[in-house]
Amino acid sequence: MWPVVVVLCGLVLVLSSSPTSTQAGGGVPIVAPVGKDPSTSLYTVTIKAGGHDLVVDLSGPLHWSRCPPAHRNFPCLSSACQAVNRDIPPGTCTFTSKFINYTDPNCICPTYPYNPITGECGITDATTFTLSATALNGAQQEPVTFMALGACSTELLYETLPADSWGVAGMSRLTQSLPTQVTSTFKLPREFALCLPWSGGGSGAVIFGGGPSQLLSGVAAQALSENQVPYLKSSTNGAYYLHVTGINVNNAPVTLPREGALDLNAGSGEGGVILSTVVSYTTLRSDIYRALLAAFDAATSGVPRAPAVAPFELCFQASSASASALPFPGVDLLLDNGRTWSVASVVQVDDRTACFAFLEMTMISRVGWEPAALLGGFQFEDRLLLFDLEKETFAFSGPLAGGCAITSP
Ligand SMILES: *[C@@H]1O[C@H](CO)[C@@H](O)[C@H](O)[C@H]1NC(C)=O
């Protein structure tokens, strides 16, 4: 414990105690509700005291949100300052750090929030936030509050977020992400489960330090826990990459442009399949998209076509009442060890039209590396995703009959 006096804009904040103060949670999982913003289709988590949501970014390294004018600061040469900046992916936002004089005793710790929707960076104060969630203690649910390190946002950065969102909850595999901080604070296993809600209704959930047993029956939870695949990592970011070796449409392999078309080059960060909560529909590099579209087109030759509804290219006549009964072919991702993951292939866009729910990547990403695919939120809504940050593995369920509702403790 070191008392520190920081002078900022005439405010004098007297700080004591260590940067991440721990509050007892008793080693039980911590859960927070996840919703879907109807206007942006972004997923939001309610974890902030004061009732404001944060946008869920599975690849985000950091927690950032609006700060009151009088917020806690850290000196540049403090361990908290080192910690909060340890895992900011190089080359994304840190370019502004050359303006910081770290040896100046008045230097206030900066950090670099990143807006995953616009690709914009900020340079702002590092601070601590008081967050709130629910501890799942058997059948009992108890409110808990806790501290997390993060970044104050700037006006510019949150302007593009949903109206009720005050920032971004970074859920990456890195040391300053929310799952890492929450599980460390509550001394929980370094894992979390995520269930994105379907836009049609219901609530989703993120469970820190907990696994499938809060959302699945004992047997299904056991099966899921035993069915993990390693996730891949890139040196350029904190995203979770899936090792996808191929794609099936209607159980037949799609002819991809070349061997290893979906592979990640872990050094350069090129290629690979990223699980993304900030793109709505799975977005594929042009060559892969064209191959998949052609396969789906051929496999649906018997289904009457409808005029295309932007941003989709291939649409079908399908009433919402009969959509689930229609013979749309499945799209399966082929993973290691003969496993497949079936993802949603069509989306109902109005009462008479369903569209092939994949998009072509058009923009070169601003960060300089281009994935082969961004697996979008729609493709894994109402499914349970389990991330084990210790073992570096990932598990997934099929569509949950009861949605993401927390059923058993
Ligand atoms: C950084 O701060 C130190 C201590 O105040 C000062 O001596 C030094 O000149 C500063 N460096 C620059 C580049 O401003």
The ligand as an SDF file (V2000), in Angstrom:
LIG
                    3D

 14 14  0  0  0  0  0  0  0  0999 V2000
   10.8330   14.0420  -19.1080 C   0  0  0  0  0  0  0  0  0  0  0  0
   10.6930   14.4120  -17.7510 O   0  0  0  0  0  0  0  0  0  0  0  0
   11.9190   14.5480  -17.0700 C   0  0  0  0  0  0  0  0  0  0  0  0
   11.6220   14.7910  -15.5840 C   0  0  0  0  0  0  0  0  0  0  0  0
   10.7080   15.8630  -15.4350 O   0  0  0  0  0  0  0  0  0  0  0  0
   12.7220   15.6870  -17.7010 C   0  0  0  0  0  0  0  0  0  0  0  0
   13.9530   15.8320  -17.0440 O   0  0  0  0  0  0  0  0  0  0  0  0
   12.9250   15.4070  -19.1810 C   0  0  0  0  0  0  0  0  0  0  0  0
   13.5220   16.4980  -19.8090 O   0  0  0  0  0  0  0  0  0  0  0  0
   11.5920   15.1070  -19.8660 C   0  0  0  0  0  0  0  0  0  0  0  0
   11.8320   14.6700  -21.2400 N   0  0  0  0  0  0  0  0  0  0  0  0
   11.2510   15.2400  -22.2810 C   0  0  0  0  0  0  0  0  0  0  0  0
   11.5970   14.6590  -23.6110 C   0  0  0  0  0  0  0  0  0  0  0  0
   10.4580   16.1700  -22.1790 O   0  0  0  0  0  0  0  0  0  0  0  0
  1  2  1  0
  1 10  1  0
  2  3  1  0
  3  4  1  0
  3  6  1  0
  4  5  1  0
  6  7  1  0
  6  8  1  0
  8  9  1  0
  8 10  1  0
 10 11  1  0
 11 12  1  0
 12 13  1  0
 12 14  2  0
M  END
$$$$
